[in-house]
Amino acid sequence: MDRSAEYERLGVTPTPDDGTRLSADAAWDESTRPRRAESDPGVEYTRRGRLVGRHLIDVHDMLRRELDELRGVLAEVRDGTRSAGDARLALNDMALRQNDWAVGAFCARYCAIVTAHHGLEDDAIFPHLVRSDASLQPVVGRLREEHLAIHDAVQAVDRALVDHINSPESYDGIQAAIDFLADALRSHLSYEEHEIVEPLARLGFYPGQVS
């Protein structure tokens, strides 16, 4: 779906998914993902609205950096320069592990400058989007499902580290878990940006934010 004209009007471009996959397993069937309709060419965006849309991408870029950091930590475990226990501590310190990457939960902690609003939660932002634009319901439902799948993938990385502590002769489980997480997270973040950056810029994280 070509939304280049929409992104030009919006002034914010979601991160593309280059299709690179590391795992032989897939977290979901990407072909079944719902897609929102392109916004009306007459829609105008406020400066605040554009900042809200841009902020989601900034949050996702932080998560991509955390993923790269996690992969580096696990490479150190494989190289013997860091213990699996230390890797678990590093994982526990990341927003990924705390589930703070979910749109509302992360913003409740980090987006005060952009939104001037604290206490937002994932279960508040998505309902707001659907109340404001009912056509977003299928996309929001799919995003919720993918959030749960990614949470499970993060947990699987932690379990793989525990298994390695008990069976240090093998690194296969760790590598498989992090490859699966990397594929799922990068795919999801790109999908989420393409589907809700524009609605967030148009509707905000909460009523009245971007008007």
C-alpha positions, 0 to 999 in steps of 0.5 A: 500500500503506497501512502507516500502522499499521506506521509508527505502531507503529514510530514512524518514517515514511518520506518519501513520493514526491510523484510530481513528475518533471522528466525525460521519461525514466524510470530504471526502471519503478516498477510492477515494484518488489517490495514487502515484506510488512507486519510482524506487528502483534506485532513490538516495536522497541527504542529502538536499532532505531528509531534505526537506522531513523530514521538511514537517513532522516537519511542520505537527507535529507542526500542530498536536500540535496546534490541541491538543492545540485547543482541550485543549482551547475548553475543558477550554471553556466547563469547564468554565475556558475560555470564547469563545471570548478568545478561538477565539483569541487563534484560530486566533493566530494559523497557522491553522486559518491563512491557513499557514499549507498549504505546501508552505504558511507555508514554506514561513514563517518557512522553511528558514533554510531547503530551504534557500528560501523565498516567496514560496507559495502553488500555486508554489510548487504543480505546480513545483511537477507536472511539474517535475513529471506529474504522481503526478497531481491526488494526487496534485489535491486531496490535493488542494481539501482537503486543502479547506475542512480543511479551511472550517472546521477551519472556522466552529470551529470559527462559533461554538464559535460565536454561543456559545457566543450567546447561551452559554447553549450548547457546542454541536456545539463546540464539533462537529466542533472540532471533525470534524476538528480533524478527517479531519486534522489528516487524511489529514496530514498523506495522504499528507506525504505518497504521497509527502514526497518522491517527495519533497525529490526527486524534492524539493520545487523548481527546483534545490533545492535538486540536 
